Amino acid sequence: PIGITTVPALPSSLVSLSLSRTSILVLDPTHFTGLHALRFLYMDGNCYYKNPCPRALEVAPGALLGLGNLTHLSLKYNNLTEVPRHLPPSLDTLLCSYN
């Protein structure tokens, strides 16, 4: 794969994060450890016709549960076959179109 393939270490003060059009294909709970301030997460276009990949984005159950302040999650254009399970209760916007 070309480009970013995993969530890098990031500052804990981060409020908004865009990891769109990368080569990240797996998300698990360890990827977002310490990002308690994160409110907006955009992970669009990591697996679709303009950014081909060998398989769909996989979001492990509970991978985002530790993001207790997350209000906006965008997972558009990732070939998802199901809505991720065990999302944070703080979430008020979930975008999963074009999957």
HELIX and SHEET records of a PDB file:
HELIX    1   1 PRO A   29  PHE A   32  5                                   4    
SHEET    1   A 4 SER A  16  SER A  18  0                                        
SHEET    2   A 4 PHE A  40  TYR A  42  1                                        
SHEET    3   A 4 HIS A  72  SER A  74  1                                        
SHEET    4   A 4 THR A  93  LEU A  95  1                                        
SHEET    1   B 2 VAL A  26  LEU A  27  0                                        
SHEET    2   B 2 GLU A  58  VAL A  59  1                                        
END                                                                             
